[in-house]
């Protein structure tokens, strides 16, 4: 279990100019490979993402996450 991370993230988007408010969450699981790399897969249950300029609200779905450090 020490090589695995599990993530649950609550999210909220509040766009006052558009009078729009959205809430949801995402979840992911990551596997560590050594001390400098982890690879994960997750699912975004919200319809928005981290790109706040993208307001077409079609971001729901699976994602792959690769994190490395030097």
N, CA, C, O and CB atoms as a CASP TS submission, in Angstrom:
PFRMAT TS
TARGET T0000
AUTHOR 0000-0000-0000
METHOD Language model
MODEL 1
PARENT N/A
ATOM      1  N   UNK     1       0.816  -1.204   0.000  1.00  0.00           N
ATOM      2  CA  UNK     1       0.000   0.000   0.000  1.00  0.00           C
ATOM      3  C   UNK     1       0.854   1.259   0.000  1.00  0.00           C
ATOM      4  O   UNK     1       0.369   2.326  -0.376  1.00  0.00           O
ATOM      5  CB  UNK     1      -0.925   0.003   1.198  1.00  0.00           C
ATOM      6  N   UNK     2       2.118   1.158   0.415  1.00  0.00           N
ATOM      7  CA  UNK     2       2.920   2.382   0.498  1.00  0.00           C
ATOM      8  C   UNK     2       3.284   2.950  -0.864  1.00  0.00           C
ATOM      9  O   UNK     2       3.763   4.082  -0.942  1.00  0.00           O
ATOM     10  CB  UNK     2       4.179   2.116   1.276  1.00  0.00           C
ATOM     11  N   UNK     3       3.072   2.204  -1.935  1.00  0.00           N
ATOM     12  CA  UNK     3       3.376   2.691  -3.277  1.00  0.00           C
ATOM     13  C   UNK     3       2.164   3.289  -3.980  1.00  0.00           C
ATOM     14  O   UNK     3       2.249   3.654  -5.153  1.00  0.00           O
ATOM     15  CB  UNK     3       3.935   1.571  -4.110  1.00  0.00           C
ATOM     16  N   UNK     4       1.056   3.393  -3.291  1.00  0.00           N
ATOM     17  CA  UNK     4      -0.187   3.865  -3.887  1.00  0.00           C
ATOM     18  C   UNK     4      -0.708   5.101  -3.169  1.00  0.00           C
ATOM     19  O   UNK     4      -0.579   5.221  -1.951  1.00  0.00           O
ATOM     20  CB  UNK     4      -1.238   2.765  -3.862  1.00  0.00           C
ATOM     21  N   UNK     5      -1.298   6.018  -3.929  1.00  0.00           N
ATOM     22  CA  UNK     5      -2.010   7.189  -3.396  1.00  0.00           C
ATOM     23  C   UNK     5      -3.420   7.170  -3.955  1.00  0.00           C
ATOM     24  O   UNK     5      -3.628   6.815  -5.115  1.00  0.00           O
ATOM     25  CB  UNK     5      -1.276   8.533  -3.760  1.00  0.00           C
ATOM     26  N   UNK     6      -4.390   7.554  -3.132  1.00  0.00           N
ATOM     27  CA  UNK     6      -5.772   7.685  -3.563  1.00  0.00           C
ATOM     28  C   UNK     6      -6.216   9.104  -3.271  1.00  0.00           C
ATOM     29  O   UNK     6      -5.941   9.629  -2.192  1.00  0.00           O
ATOM     30  CB  UNK     6      -6.696   6.646  -2.857  1.00  0.00           C
ATOM     31  N   UNK     7      -6.903   9.736  -4.225  1.00  0.00           N
ATOM     32  CA  UNK     7      -7.276  11.144  -4.123  1.00  0.00           C
ATOM     33  C   UNK     7      -8.770  11.308  -4.365  1.00  0.00           C
ATOM     34  O   UNK     7      -9.330  10.750  -5.309  1.00  0.00           O
ATOM     35  CB  UNK     7      -6.471  11.996  -5.124  1.00  0.00           C
ATOM     36  N   UNK     8      -9.396  12.082  -3.498  1.00  0.00           N
ATOM     37  CA  UNK     8     -10.753  12.581  -3.737  1.00  0.00           C
ATOM     38  C   UNK     8     -10.673  14.092  -3.579  1.00  0.00           C
ATOM     39  O   UNK     8     -10.224  14.588  -2.545  1.00  0.00           O
ATOM     40  CB  UNK     8     -11.824  11.934  -2.741  1.00  0.00           C
ATOM     41  N   UNK     9     -11.107  14.826  -4.602  1.00  0.00           N
ATOM     42  CA  UNK     9     -10.976  16.282  -4.605  1.00  0.00           C
ATOM     43  C   UNK     9     -12.334  16.922  -4.848  1.00  0.00           C
ATOM     44  O   UNK     9     -12.983  16.642  -5.856  1.00  0.00           O
ATOM     45  CB  UNK     9      -9.963  16.742  -5.675  1.00  0.00           C
ATOM     46  N   UNK    10     -12.762  17.773  -3.936  1.00  0.00           N
ATOM     47  CA  UNK    10     -13.981  18.553  -4.131  1.00  0.00           C
ATOM     48  C   UNK    10     -13.662  19.783  -4.955  1.00  0.00           C
ATOM     49  O   UNK    10     -12.603  20.390  -4.794  1.00  0.00           O
ATOM     50  CB  UNK    10     -14.610  18.953  -2.777  1.00  0.00           C
ATOM     51  N   UNK    11     -14.588  20.156  -5.847  1.00  0.00           N
ATOM     52  CA  UNK    11     -14.351  21.295  -6.728  1.00  0.00           C
ATOM     53  C   UNK    11     -15.580  22.198  -6.764  1.00  0.00           C
ATOM     54  O   UNK    11     -16.718  21.743  -6.647  1.00  0.00           O
ATOM     55  CB  UNK    11     -13.993  20.817  -8.149  1.00  0.00           C
ATOM     56  N   UNK    12     -15.310  23.506  -6.932  1.00  0.00           N
ATOM     57  CA  UNK    12     -16.392  24.474  -7.088  1.00  0.00           C
ATOM     58  C   UNK    12     -15.958  25.547  -8.065  1.00  0.00           C
ATOM     59  O   UNK    12     -14.841  26.055  -7.970  1.00  0.00           O
ATOM     60  CB  UNK    12     -16.786  25.099  -5.727  1.00  0.00           C
ATOM     61  N   UNK    13     -16.819  25.899  -9.000  1.00  0.00           N
ATOM     62  CA  UNK    13     -16.568  26.965  -9.962  1.00  0.00           C
ATOM     63  C   UNK    13     -17.670  27.995  -9.800  1.00  0.00           C
ATOM     64  O   UNK    13     -18.852  27.669  -9.907  1.00  0.00           O
ATOM     65  CB  UNK    13     -16.508  26.419 -11.431  1.00  0.00           C
ATOM     66  N   UNK    14     -17.286  29.243  -9.540  1.00  0.00           N
ATOM     67  CA  UNK    14     -18.243  30.337  -9.369  1.00  0.00           C
ATOM     68  C   UNK    14     -17.848  31.452 -10.326  1.00  0.00           C
ATOM     69  O   UNK    14     -16.847  32.134 -10.106  1.00  0.00           O
ATOM     70  CB  UNK    14     -18.279  30.851  -7.880  1.00  0.00           C
ATOM     71  N   UNK    15     -18.633  31.642 -11.395  1.00  0.00           N
ATOM     72  CA  UNK    15     -18.371  32.680 -12.393  1.00  0.00           C
ATOM     73  C   UNK    15     -19.438  33.747 -12.225  1.00  0.00           C
ATOM     74  O   UNK    15     -20.555  33.611 -12.725  1.00  0.00           O
ATOM     75  CB  UNK    15     -18.368  32.097 -13.859  1.00  0.00           C
ATOM     76  N   UNK    16     -19.084  34.806 -11.519  1.00  0.00           N
ATOM     77  CA  UNK    16     -20.064  35.853 -11.212  1.00  0.00           C
ATOM     78  C   UNK    16     -20.552  36.577 -12.461  1.00  0.00           C
ATOM     79  O   UNK    16     -21.735  36.906 -12.554  1.00  0.00           O
ATOM     80  CB  UNK    16     -19.464  36.858 -10.246  1.00  0.00           C
ATOM     81  N   UNK    17     -19.662  36.833 -13.430  1.00  0.00           N
ATOM     82  CA  UNK    17     -20.049  37.548 -14.651  1.00  0.00           C
ATOM     83  C   UNK    17     -21.106  36.768 -15.438  1.00  0.00           C
ATOM     84  O   UNK    17     -21.985  37.369 -16.055  1.00  0.00           O
ATOM     85  CB  UNK    17     -18.815  37.802 -15.535  1.00  0.00           C
ATOM     86  N   UNK    18     -21.027  35.456 -15.420  1.00  0.00           N
ATOM     87  CA  UNK    18     -21.992  34.612 -16.134  1.00  0.00           C
ATOM     88  C   UNK    18     -23.120  34.144 -15.220  1.00  0.00           C
ATOM     89  O   UNK    18     -24.019  33.431 -15.666  1.00  0.00           O
ATOM     90  CB  UNK    18     -21.286  33.403 -16.743  1.00  0.00           C
ATOM     91  N   UNK    19     -23.083  34.532 -13.959  1.00  0.00           N
ATOM     92  CA  UNK    19     -24.048  34.084 -12.956  1.00  0.00           C
ATOM     93  C   UNK    19     -24.175  32.556 -12.984  1.00  0.00           C
ATOM     94  O   UNK    19     -25.272  32.002 -13.059  1.00  0.00           O
ATOM     95  CB  UNK    19     -25.429  34.746 -13.197  1.00  0.00           C
ATOM     96  N   UNK    20     -23.010  31.898 -12.920  1.00  0.00           N
ATOM     97  CA  UNK    20     -22.943  30.449 -13.014  1.00  0.00           C
ATOM     98  C   UNK    20     -22.181  29.900 -11.815  1.00  0.00           C
ATOM     99  O   UNK    20     -21.144  30.440 -11.430  1.00  0.00           O
ATOM    100  CB  UNK    20     -22.273  30.013 -14.337  1.00  0.00           C
ATOM    101  N   UNK    21     -22.699  28.824 -11.225  1.00  0.00           N
ATOM    102  CA  UNK    21     -22.062  28.183 -10.079  1.00  0.00           C
ATOM    103  C   UNK    21     -22.179  26.677 -10.269  1.00  0.00           C
ATOM    104  O   UNK    21     -23.276  26.143 -10.436  1.00  0.00           O
ATOM    105  CB  UNK    21     -22.715  28.641  -8.723  1.00  0.00           C
ATOM    106  N   UNK    22     -21.025  25.993 -10.241  1.00  0.00           N
ATOM    107  CA  UNK    22     -21.015  24.541 -10.433  1.00  0.00           C
ATOM    108  C   UNK    22     -20.181  23.891  -9.353  1.00  0.00           C
ATOM    109  O   UNK    22     -19.196  24.467  -8.891  1.00  0.00           O
ATOM    110  CB  UNK    22     -20.475  24.168 -11.828  1.00  0.00           C
ATOM    111  N   UNK    23     -20.572  22.688  -8.946  1.00  0.00           N
ATOM    112  CA  UNK    23     -19.866  21.939  -7.913  1.00  0.00           C
ATOM    113  C   UNK    23     -19.724  20.486  -8.356  1.00  0.00           C
ATOM    114  O   UNK    23     -20.478  19.998  -9.199  1.00  0.00           O
ATOM    115  CB  UNK    23     -20.609  22.031  -6.549  1.00  0.00           C
ATOM    116  N   UNK    24     -18.743  19.812  -7.769  1.00  0.00           N
ATOM    117  CA  UNK    24     -18.557  18.405  -8.067  1.00  0.00           C
ATOM    118  C   UNK    24     -17.281  17.889  -7.436  1.00  0.00           C
ATOM    119  O   UNK    24     -16.737  18.505  -6.520  1.00  0.00           O
ATOM    120  CB  UNK    24     -18.535  18.176  -9.568  1.00  0.00           C
ATOM    121  N   UNK    25     -16.805  16.752  -7.930  1.00  0.00           N
ATOM    122  CA  UNK    25     -15.576  16.182  -7.392  1.00  0.00           C
ATOM    123  C   UNK    25     -14.893  15.323  -8.445  1.00  0.00           C
ATOM    124  O   UNK    25     -15.484  14.962  -9.463  1.00  0.00           O
ATOM    125  CB  UNK    25     -15.867  15.354  -6.129  1.00  0.00           C
ATOM    126  N   UNK    26     -13.638  15.007  -8.174  1.00  0.00           N
ATOM    127  CA  UNK    26     -12.906  14.056  -8.997  1.00  0.00           C
ATOM    128  C   UNK    26     -12.192  13.088  -8.083  1.00  0.00           C
ATOM    129  O   UNK    26     -11.994  13.363  -6.899  1.00  0.00           O
ATOM    130  CB  UNK    26     -11.906  14.771  -9.941  1.00  0.00           C
ATOM    131  N   UNK    27     -11.811  11.971  -8.627  1.00  0.00           N
ATOM    132  CA  UNK    27     -11.103  10.957  -7.862  1.00  0.00           C
ATOM    133  C   UNK    27      -9.995  10.371  -8.732  1.00  0.00           C
ATOM    134  O   UNK    27     -10.119  10.313  -9.955  1.00  0.00           O
ATOM    135  CB  UNK    27     -12.076   9.844  -7.370  1.00  0.00           C
ATOM    136  N   UNK    28      -8.916   9.939  -8.090  1.00  0.00           N
ATOM    137  CA  UNK    28      -7.785   9.372  -8.834  1.00  0.00           C
ATOM    138  C   UNK    28      -7.018   8.398  -7.955  1.00  0.00           C
ATOM    139  O   UNK    28      -7.085   8.457  -6.727  1.00  0.00           O
ATOM    140  CB  UNK    28      -6.844  10.487  -9.344  1.00  0.00           C
ATOM    141  N   UNK    29      -6.293   7.506  -8.604  1.00  0.00           N
ATOM    142  CA  UNK    29      -5.395   6.601  -7.918  1.00  0.00           C
ATOM    143  C   UNK    29      -4.045   6.667  -8.640  1.00  0.00           C
ATOM    144  O   UNK    29      -3.987   6.626  -9.869  1.00  0.00           O
ATOM    145  CB  UNK    29      -5.968   5.133  -7.885  1.00  0.00           C
ATOM    146  N   UNK    30      -2.961   6.771  -7.862  1.00  0.00           N
ATOM    147  CA  UNK    30      -1.612   6.899  -8.409  1.00  0.00           C
ATOM    148  C   UNK    30      -0.725   5.778  -7.880  1.00  0.00           C
ATOM    149  O   UNK    30      -0.865   5.337  -6.740  1.00  0.00           O
ATOM    150  CB  UNK    30      -1.008   8.275  -8.057  1.00  0.00           C
ATOM    151  N   UNK    31       0.182   5.332  -8.727  1.00  0.00           N
ATOM    152  CA  UNK    31       1.180   4.323  -8.350  1.00  0.00           C
ATOM    153  C   UNK    31       2.554   4.965  -8.430  1.00  0.00           C
ATOM    154  O   UNK    31       2.911   5.551  -9.452  1.00  0.00           O
ATOM    155  CB  UNK    31       1.099   3.056  -9.274  1.00  0.00           C
ATOM    156  N   UNK    32       3.326   4.857  -7.358  1.00  0.00           N
ATOM    157  CA  UNK    32       4.687   5.387  -7.309  1.00  0.00           C
ATOM    158  C   UNK    32       5.652   4.400  -7.955  1.00  0.00           C
ATOM    159  O   UNK    32       5.591   3.197  -7.704  1.00  0.00           O
ATOM    160  CB  UNK    32       5.110   5.680  -5.851  1.00  0.00           C
ATOM    161  N   UNK    33       6.548   4.929  -8.794  1.00  0.00           N
ATOM    162  CA  UNK    33       7.619   4.155  -9.416  1.00  0.00           C
ATOM    163  C   UNK    33       8.929   4.793  -8.983  1.00  0.00           C
ATOM    164  O   UNK    33       9.361   5.786  -9.570  1.00  0.00           O
ATOM    165  CB  UNK    33       7.484   4.116 -10.992  1.00  0.00           C
ATOM    166  N   UNK    34       9.559   4.238  -7.972  1.00  0.00           N
ATOM    167  CA  UNK    34      10.763   4.850  -7.412  1.00  0.00           C
ATOM    168  C   UNK    34      10.407   6.079  -6.598  1.00  0.00           C
ATOM    169  O   UNK    34       9.275   6.232  -6.139  1.00  0.00           O
ATOM    170  CB  UNK    34      11.748   5.221  -8.523  1.00  0.00           C
ATOM    171  N   UNK    35      11.399   6.962  -6.421  1.00  0.00           N
ATOM    172  CA  UNK    35      11.184   8.170  -5.625  1.00  0.00           C
ATOM    173  C   UNK    35      10.805   9.379  -6.474  1.00  0.00           C
ATOM    174  O   UNK    35      10.414  10.411  -5.929  1.00  0.00           O
ATOM    175  CB  UNK    35      12.425   8.484  -4.830  1.00  0.00           C
ATOM    176  N   UNK    36      10.914   9.270  -7.810  1.00  0.00           N
ATOM    177  CA  UNK    36      10.766  10.460  -8.647  1.00  0.00           C
ATOM    178  C   UNK    36       9.637  10.419  -9.669  1.00  0.00           C
ATOM    179  O   UNK    36       9.516  11.338 -10.479  1.00  0.00           O
ATOM    180  CB  UNK    36      12.021  10.696  -9.355  1.00  0.00           C
ATOM    181  N   UNK    37       8.819   9.390  -9.655  1.00  0.00           N
ATOM    182  CA  UNK    37       7.770   9.285 -10.660  1.00  0.00           C
ATOM    183  C   UNK    37       6.535   8.621 -10.074  1.00  0.00           C
ATOM    184  O   UNK    37       6.623   7.640  -9.335  1.00  0.00           O
ATOM    185  CB  UNK    37       8.267   8.502 -11.879  1.00  0.00           C
ATOM    186  N   UNK    38       5.376   9.183 -10.422  1.00  0.00           N
ATOM    187  CA  UNK    38       4.118   8.507 -10.127  1.00  0.00           C
ATOM    188  C   UNK    38       3.175   8.693 -11.305  1.00  0.00           C
ATOM    189  O   UNK    38       3.150   9.746 -11.942  1.00  0.00           O
ATOM    190  CB  UNK    38       3.481   9.049  -8.815  1.00  0.00           C
ATOM    191  N   UNK    39       2.410   7.664 -11.577  1.00  0.00           N
ATOM    192  CA  UNK    39       1.480   7.645 -12.700  1.00  0.00           C
ATOM    193  C   UNK    39       0.108   7.300 -12.143  1.00  0.00           C
ATOM    194  O   UNK    39      -0.035   6.391 -11.326  1.00  0.00           O
ATOM    195  CB  UNK    39       1.926   6.622 -13.810  1.00  0.00           C
ATOM    196  N   UNK    40      -0.898   8.040 -12.597  1.00  0.00           N
ATOM    197  CA  UNK    40      -2.235   7.802 -12.080  1.00  0.00           C
ATOM    198  C   UNK    40      -3.305   7.915 -13.134  1.00  0.00           C
ATOM    199  O   UNK    40      -3.091   8.450 -14.222  1.00  0.00           O
ATOM    200  CB  UNK    40      -2.529   8.751 -10.981  1.00  0.00           C
ATOM    201  N   UNK    41      -4.452   7.400 -12.784  1.00  0.00           N
ATOM    202  CA  UNK    41      -5.647   7.507 -13.616  1.00  0.00           C
ATOM    203  C   UNK    41      -6.780   7.952 -12.718  1.00  0.00           C
ATOM    204  O   UNK    41      -6.836   7.593 -11.542  1.00  0.00           O
ATOM    205  CB  UNK    41      -5.984   6.153 -14.335  1.00  0.00           C
ATOM    206  N   UNK    42      -7.681   8.736 -13.281  1.00  0.00           N
ATOM    207  CA  UNK    42      -8.786   9.230 -12.477  1.00  0.00           C
ATOM    208  C   UNK    42      -9.997   9.545 -13.316  1.00  0.00           C
ATOM    209  O   UNK    42      -9.988   9.402 -14.538  1.00  0.00           O
ATOM    210  CB  UNK    42      -8.370  10.447 -11.711  1.00  0.00           C
ATOM    211  N   UNK    43     -11.042   9.979 -12.635  1.00  0.00           N
ATOM    212  CA  UNK    43     -12.280  10.348 -13.302  1.00  0.00           C
ATOM    213  C   UNK    43     -12.759  11.678 -12.742  1.00  0.00           C
ATOM    214  O   UNK    43     -12.844  11.857 -11.527  1.00  0.00           O
ATOM    215  CB  UNK    43     -13.362   9.248 -13.129  1.00  0.00           C
ATOM    216  N   UNK    44     -13.072  12.614 -13.644  1.00  0.00           N
ATOM    217  CA  UNK    44     -13.602  13.927 -13.283  1.00  0.00           C
ATOM    218  C   UNK    44     -15.122  13.863 -13.361  1.00  0.00           C
ATOM    219  O   UNK    44     -15.682  13.735 -14.450  1.00  0.00           O
ATOM    220  CB  UNK    44     -13.034  15.051 -14.219  1.00  0.00           C
ATOM    221  N   UNK    45     -15.794  13.951 -12.217  1.00  0.00           N
ATOM    222  CA  UNK    45     -17.252  13.893 -12.180  1.00  0.00           C
ATOM    223  C   UNK    45     -17.892  15.255 -12.418  1.00  0.00           C
ATOM    224  O   UNK    45     -19.114  15.349 -12.538  1.00  0.00           O
ATOM    225  CB  UNK    45     -17.712  13.339 -10.853  1.00  0.00           C
ATOM    226  N   UNK    46     -17.082  16.313 -12.489  1.00  0.00           N
ATOM    227  CA  UNK    46     -17.594  17.641 -12.813  1.00  0.00           C
ATOM    228  C   UNK    46     -17.543  17.838 -14.317  1.00  0.00           C
ATOM    229  O   UNK    46     -16.911  17.056 -15.027  1.00  0.00           O
ATOM    230  CB  UNK    46     -16.786  18.747 -12.086  1.00  0.00           C
ATOM    231  N   UNK    47     -18.205  18.879 -14.807  1.00  0.00           N
ATOM    232  CA  UNK    47     -18.147  19.153 -16.242  1.00  0.00           C
ATOM    233  C   UNK    47     -17.225  20.324 -16.565  1.00  0.00           C
ATOM    234  O   UNK    47     -17.241  20.832 -17.687  1.00  0.00           O
ATOM    235  CB  UNK    47     -19.541  19.437 -16.775  1.00  0.00           C
ATOM    236  N   UNK    48     -16.413  20.761 -15.584  1.00  0.00           N
ATOM    237  CA  UNK    48     -15.430  21.815 -15.825  1.00  0.00           C
ATOM    238  C   UNK    48     -14.063  21.312 -15.397  1.00  0.00           C
ATOM    239  O   UNK    48     -13.951  20.313 -14.686  1.00  0.00           O
ATOM    240  CB  UNK    48     -15.802  23.124 -15.066  1.00  0.00           C
ATOM    241  N   UNK    49     -13.004  22.025 -15.845  1.00  0.00           N
ATOM    242  CA  UNK    49     -11.645  21.616 -15.507  1.00  0.00           C
ATOM    243  C   UNK    49     -10.838  22.792 -14.982  1.00  0.00           C
ATOM    244  O   UNK    49     -11.406  23.844 -14.688  1.00  0.00           O
ATOM    245  CB  UNK    49     -10.951  21.004 -16.724  1.00  0.00           C
ATOM    246  N   UNK    50      -9.525  22.634 -14.860  1.00  0.00           N
ATOM    247  CA  UNK    50      -8.663  23.679 -14.309  1.00  0.00           C
ATOM    248  C   UNK    50      -8.446  24.848 -15.256  1.00  0.00           C
ATOM    249  O   UNK    50      -8.009  25.911 -14.815  1.00  0.00           O
ATOM    250  CB  UNK    50      -7.339  23.095 -13.939  1.00  0.00           C
ATOM    251  N   UNK    51      -8.738  24.688 -16.543  1.00  0.00           N
ATOM    252  CA  UNK    51      -8.595  25.769 -17.514  1.00  0.00           C
ATOM    253  C   UNK    51      -9.818  26.668 -17.415  1.00  0.00           C
ATOM    254  O   UNK    51     -10.843  26.392 -18.039  1.00  0.00           O
ATOM    255  CB  UNK    51      -8.423  25.213 -18.964  1.00  0.00           C
ATOM    256  N   UNK    52      -9.720  27.733 -16.643  1.00  0.00           N
ATOM    257  CA  UNK    52     -10.876  28.583 -16.367  1.00  0.00           C
ATOM    258  C   UNK    52     -11.289  29.435 -17.558  1.00  0.00           C
ATOM    259  O   UNK    52     -12.321  30.104 -17.497  1.00  0.00           O
ATOM    260  CB  UNK    52     -10.583  29.474 -15.196  1.00  0.00           C
ATOM    261  N   UNK    53     -10.511  29.433 -18.644  1.00  0.00           N
ATOM    262  CA  UNK    53     -10.912  30.135 -19.866  1.00  0.00           C
ATOM    263  C   UNK    53     -11.769  29.241 -20.760  1.00  0.00           C
ATOM    264  O   UNK    53     -12.351  29.724 -21.731  1.00  0.00           O
ATOM    265  CB  UNK    53      -9.674  30.615 -20.637  1.00  0.00           C
ATOM    266  N   UNK    54     -11.854  27.959 -20.451  1.00  0.00           N
ATOM    267  CA  UNK    54     -12.628  26.995 -21.232  1.00  0.00           C
ATOM    268  C   UNK    54     -13.986  26.813 -20.562  1.00  0.00           C
ATOM    269  O   UNK    54     -14.117  26.042 -19.611  1.00  0.00           O
ATOM    270  CB  UNK    54     -11.874  25.625 -21.357  1.00  0.00           C
ATOM    271  N   UNK    55     -14.998  27.525 -21.062  1.00  0.00           N
ATOM    272  CA  UNK    55     -16.318  27.500 -20.431  1.00  0.00           C
ATOM    273  C   UNK    55     -17.342  26.696 -21.233  1.00  0.00           C
ATOM    274  O   UNK    55     -18.537  26.983 -21.170  1.00  0.00           O
ATOM    275  CB  UNK    55     -16.822  28.915 -20.244  1.00  0.00           C
ATOM    276  N   UNK    56     -16.884  25.690 -21.989  1.00  0.00           N
ATOM    277  CA  UNK    56     -17.848  24.888 -22.736  1.00  0.00           C
ATOM    278  C   UNK    56     -18.371  23.700 -21.927  1.00  0.00           C
ATOM    279  O   UNK    56     -19.265  22.988 -22.385  1.00  0.00           O
ATOM    280  CB  UNK    56     -17.217  24.391 -24.022  1.00  0.00           C
ATOM    281  N   UNK    57     -17.829  23.482 -20.739  1.00  0.00           N
ATOM    282  CA  UNK    57     -18.333  22.502 -19.778  1.00  0.00           C
ATOM    283  C   UNK    57     -18.481  21.096 -20.354  1.00  0.00           C
ATOM    284  O   UNK    57     -19.544  20.482 -20.267  1.00  0.00           O
ATOM    285  CB  UNK    57     -19.656  22.958 -19.250  1.00  0.00           C
ATOM    286  N   UNK    58     -17.398  20.602 -20.941  1.00  0.00           N
ATOM    287  CA  UNK    58     -17.407  19.235 -21.471  1.00  0.00           C
ATOM    288  C   UNK    58     -16.217  18.428 -20.939  1.00  0.00           C
ATOM    289  O   UNK    58     -15.717  17.539 -21.629  1.00  0.00           O
ATOM    290  CB  UNK    58     -17.383  19.259 -23.012  1.00  0.00           C
ATOM    291  N   UNK    59     -15.768  18.727 -19.733  1.00  0.00           N
ATOM    292  CA  UNK    59     -14.546  18.117 -19.191  1.00  0.00           C
ATOM    293  C   UNK    59     -14.791  16.821 -18.425  1.00  0.00           C
ATOM    294  O   UNK    59     -13.833  16.209 -17.952  1.00  0.00           O
ATOM    295  CB  UNK    59     -13.857  19.094 -18.288  1.00  0.00           C
ATOM    296  N   UNK    60     -16.024  16.390 -18.289  1.00  0.00           N
ATOM    297  CA  UNK    60     -16.313  15.168 -17.535  1.00  0.00           C
ATOM    298  C   UNK    60     -15.662  13.976 -18.205  1.00  0.00           C
ATOM    299  O   UNK    60     -15.717  13.837 -19.427  1.00  0.00           O
ATOM    300  CB  UNK    60     -17.829  14.946 -17.409  1.00  0.00           C
ATOM    301  N   UNK    61     -15.038  13.106 -17.401  1.00  0.00           N
ATOM    302  CA  UNK    61     -14.484  11.894 -17.967  1.00  0.00           C
ATOM    303  C   UNK    61     -13.155  11.490 -17.362  1.00  0.00           C
ATOM    304  O   UNK    61     -12.716  12.038 -16.351  1.00  0.00           O
ATOM    305  CB  UNK    61     -14.328  12.057 -19.424  1.00  0.00           C
ATOM    306  N   UNK    62     -12.523  10.518 -18.006  1.00  0.00           N
ATOM    307  CA  UNK    62     -11.274   9.926 -17.542  1.00  0.00           C
ATOM    308  C   UNK    62     -10.087  10.827 -17.847  1.00  0.00           C
ATOM    309  O   UNK    62     -10.120  11.592 -18.811  1.00  0.00           O
ATOM    310  CB  UNK    62     -11.068   8.560 -18.178  1.00  0.00           C
ATOM    311  N   UNK    63      -9.031  10.741 -17.027  1.00  0.00           N
ATOM    312  CA  UNK    63      -7.789  11.447 -17.286  1.00  0.00           C
ATOM    313  C   UNK    63      -6.606  10.607 -16.806  1.00  0.00           C
ATOM    314  O   UNK    63      -6.737   9.755 -15.927  1.00  0.00           O
ATOM    315  CB  UNK    63      -7.792  12.827 -16.597  1.00  0.00           C
ATOM    316  N   UNK    64      -5.455  10.872 -17.409  1.00  0.00           N
ATOM    317  CA  UNK    64      -4.195  10.249 -17.051  1.00  0.00           C
ATOM    318  C   UNK    64      -3.295  11.334 -16.484  1.00  0.00           C
ATOM    319  O   UNK    64      -3.211  12.428 -17.043  1.00  0.00           O
ATOM    320  CB  UNK    64      -3.533   9.536 -18.278  1.00  0.00           C
ATOM    321  N   UNK    65      -2.626  11.041 -15.384  1.00  0.00           N
ATOM    322  CA  UNK    65      -1.771  12.027 -14.719  1.00  0.00           C
ATOM    323  C   UNK    65      -0.402  11.410 -14.501  1.00  0.00           C
ATOM    324  O   UNK    65      -0.291  10.333 -13.916  1.00  0.00           O
ATOM    325  CB  UNK    65      -2.389  12.500 -13.365  1.00  0.00           C
ATOM    326  N   UNK    66       0.654  12.093 -14.973  1.00  0.00           N
ATOM    327  CA  UNK    66       2.035  11.644 -14.778  1.00  0.00           C
ATOM    328  C   UNK    66       2.788  12.759 -14.053  1.00  0.00           C
ATOM    329  O   UNK    66       2.837  13.892 -14.533  1.00  0.00           O
ATOM    330  CB  UNK    66       2.728  11.284 -16.152  1.00  0.00           C
ATOM    331  N   UNK    67       3.369  12.441 -12.910  1.00  0.00           N
ATOM    332  CA  UNK    67       4.079  13.427 -12.097  1.00  0.00           C
ATOM    333  C   UNK    67       5.504  12.950 -11.889  1.00  0.00           C
ATOM    334  O   UNK    67       5.733  11.826 -11.442  1.00  0.00           O
ATOM    335  CB  UNK    67       3.367  13.655 -10.731  1.00  0.00           C
ATOM    336  N   UNK    68       6.470  13.816 -12.219  1.00  0.00           N
ATOM    337  CA  UNK    68       7.869  13.508 -12.007  1.00  0.00           C
ATOM    338  C   UNK    68       8.548  14.625 -11.247  1.00  0.00           C
ATOM    339  O   UNK    68       8.097  15.770 -11.294  1.00  0.00           O
ATOM    340  CB  UNK    68       8.571  13.266 -13.330  1.00  0.00           C
ATOM    341  N   UNK    69       9.612  14.317 -10.556  1.00  0.00           N
ATOM    342  CA  UNK    69      10.368  15.346  -9.856  1.00  0.00           C
ATOM    343  C   UNK    69      11.856  15.085 -10.015  1.00  0.00           C
ATOM    344  O   UNK    69      12.300  13.948 -10.174  1.00  0.00           O
ATOM    345  CB  UNK    69       9.982  15.393  -8.364  1.00  0.00           C
ATOM    346  N   UNK    70      12.597  16.156  -9.969  1.00  0.00           N
ATOM    347  CA  UNK    70      14.056  16.082 -10.149  1.00  0.00           C
ATOM    348  C   UNK    70      14.729  16.068  -8.805  1.00  0.00           C
ATOM    349  O   UNK    70      15.957  16.009  -8.730  1.00  0.00           O
ATOM    350  CB  UNK    70      14.579  17.261 -10.996  1.00  0.00           C
TER
END
